[in-house]
Amino acid sequence: MPVTWMGNTYVIQHSNGQCIIALKARMSEALPFNELYVKGIPRNYGPEELVPIFSNAGVVHTIRLLMDFGQHNRGFAYVSYVDPRHIDRALVTLHGMQISVTQRLEVSKSRNSRSLQLCNLQNHRTAAIISQTITHITRIREFRCKMIRIGETNDVTIIFKSHHDYIHAYTKLNRVRHIFGPTCCIKTY
């Protein structure tokens, strides 16, 4: 059942151990790269309680509430905002906020990595060939590549749609990185 707050409608989906609460008007967009990690959420709180709390800092884009096997929240979530400037406002507004008799929110910038860098690639590879190779190896189709020439080699930064895609790609690419050149390495950040 959707949640409506301050004229905005949020759609609720359950996927891969997460309760995803997303702004209906922005459902087709990729998740913003800047997310907050929020812990200290009472386990009995759901979308109806969280949307108003997180909206204190601005219009929420998405809340990814992590769930256990019994479909109860695990006490933490990742939150993104329509306007990335609201991230800083949320850090100030929400961090330390008492939301129950015994619990206060702890808010920090997420380290939910979505990008990695392939270093020392042989120069004869184009960005299109590298993208095709990554898609073939990982079966992931939604990512962006940026190639930077450094002397006799190239570095490629790859930005994935989700942290899950990033982890999957890192695992697959690390096993076969030699196909990009004998000195190829993978950096994460």
Disulfide bonds with the S-S distance in Angstrom:
none
